[in-house]
């Protein structure tokens, strides 16, 4: 039985990309590597592909965090501060669950990140629900990024 992990999306199936990995035995985060070079324009938000999707248990989510070295040294930030990937995002019909990073370049100069560079960390978290959470039926996910309640 699979519990949690990462897979390539179909678009990158035949491409040699590095899958998210922890760098030390006590690291909480799985580093995400770029599958392609990416140019980030000054002051703009860029949707940066990772080439991967994540599967997990129904009571878990994947939290995405910018690597501190990119934030401090290069002025990059995740637009939503912490990205949240729900368990039902996996294999959704719109984008197969492709994890994208909404990154803003806060500098005044363009910045190119190279293929293979580590850009973010993903941490799996458990979450809790309220006592009356099951009182109303919940819809199944019908789409990809930003599709909830569309």
C-alpha positions in Angstrom: 0.0 0.0 0.0 1.3 3.4 -1.0 1.2 6.1 1.8 2.8 9.2 0.3 5.3 10.1 -2.3 6.0 11.8 -5.6 5.7 10.8 -9.3 6.5 12.5 -12.6 3.6 14.0 -14.5 3.2 12.5 -18.0 4.8 15.5 -19.8 8.1 14.7 -18.0 7.8 10.9 -18.1 10.6 10.4 -20.5 12.7 13.3 -19.2 15.5 12.8 -16.7 14.5 15.1 -13.8 15.5 14.9 -10.2 12.6 13.9 -7.9 12.0 15.7 -4.6 14.3 14.4 -1.9 15.4 15.1 1.6 19.1 16.1 1.9 19.8 14.9 5.5 18.3 12.2 7.7 16.5 14.6 9.9 15.3 17.1 7.2 11.6 17.7 7.3 11.4 19.0 3.7 11.7 17.4 0.4 13.7 19.7 -2.0 12.0 20.4 -5.3 14.3 20.7 -8.3 13.6 22.6 -11.5 13.0 20.4 -14.6 13.7 23.3 -16.9 15.5 26.7 -16.9 13.1 29.5 -15.7 13.4 33.2 -16.2 11.8 35.3 -13.5 11.1 38.9 -14.4 11.5 41.7 -11.8 8.4 42.3 -9.8 6.4 39.6 -11.6 4.8 36.4 -10.6 5.8 33.3 -12.6 4.1 29.9 -12.4 7.2 27.6 -12.1 6.6 24.0 -13.1 8.1 21.2 -11.0 7.3 18.3 -13.3 5.9 16.3 -10.3 2.7 15.4 -8.5 2.3 14.2 -4.9 0.1 11.4 -3.5 -0.8 11.3 0.2 -3.4 10.2 2.7 -6.9 11.9 2.7 -6.1 13.7 6.0 -2.8 15.1 4.8 -1.5 18.0 2.7 1.8 19.0 1.2 3.0 22.4 2.3 5.3 24.2 -0.1 7.9 26.6 1.2 10.5 28.7 -0.7 14.1 27.6 0.1 15.5 30.2 2.5 18.7 30.7 0.5 16.6 31.8 -2.5 14.5 34.1 -0.4 17.5 35.7 1.4 20.1 35.7 -1.4 18.0 36.2 -4.5 14.8 38.0 -3.2 12.4 35.3 -4.3 9.1 34.6 -2.5 6.1 32.3 -2.9 3.2 34.6 -3.6 0.9 32.7 -1.1 3.8 32.4 1.4 3.0 28.6 1.9 1.5 26.6 -1.0 -1.0 24.0 0.1 -1.4 20.9 -2.1 -4.5 18.9 -1.0 -4.6 15.1 -1.3 -7.3 15.3 -3.9 -5.2 17.5 -6.2 -3.3 14.3 -7.2 -4.3 13.2 -10.8 -7.0 15.9 -11.1 -8.6 16.1 -14.6 -7.2 19.6 -15.4 -3.4 19.2 -14.9 -2.8 15.7 -13.5 -1.9 17.2 -10.2 1.2 19.0 -11.5 2.7 21.0 -8.6 3.4 24.6 -9.7 5.2 27.2 -7.7 3.9 30.8 -7.8 7.2 32.7 -7.4 7.7 36.5 -7.3 11.0 38.0 -8.1 11.2 41.0 -5.7 14.5 42.3 -7.2 14.7 44.9 -10.0 16.6 42.6 -12.3 15.6 39.5 -14.2 16.8 36.2 -12.7 17.3 32.9 -14.4 17.1 29.7 -12.3 18.9 26.7 -13.9 17.5 23.3 -14.6 18.3 21.1 -11.6 18.3 24.0 -9.1 16.5 23.4 -5.8 13.8 26.0 -5.4 11.3 24.9 -2.8 10.8 22.4 0.0 7.7 20.3 0.4 6.6 19.0 3.9 3.8 16.6 4.4 1.4 17.6 7.2 -1.6 16.0 9.0 -4.6 18.2 9.5 -7.7 18.1 11.7 -11.3 18.8 11.0 -14.1 20.2 13.3 -16.8 18.0 14.9 -19.5 19.1 12.5 -17.4 19.0 9.3 -19.3 16.0 7.9 -22.7 17.7 8.4 -22.7 18.9 4.8 -21.7 16.8 1.8 -18.5 18.0 0.2 -17.9 18.1 -3.5 -15.2 16.1 -5.3 -12.4 18.1 -6.8 -13.2 18.8 -10.4 -10.1 20.7 -11.6 -6.5 21.8 -11.0 -4.8 24.9 -9.8 -7.3 27.4 -8.3 -10.3 25.2 -9.1 -11.9 25.0 -5.7 -15.5 26.5 -5.7 -15.3 27.5 -9.4 
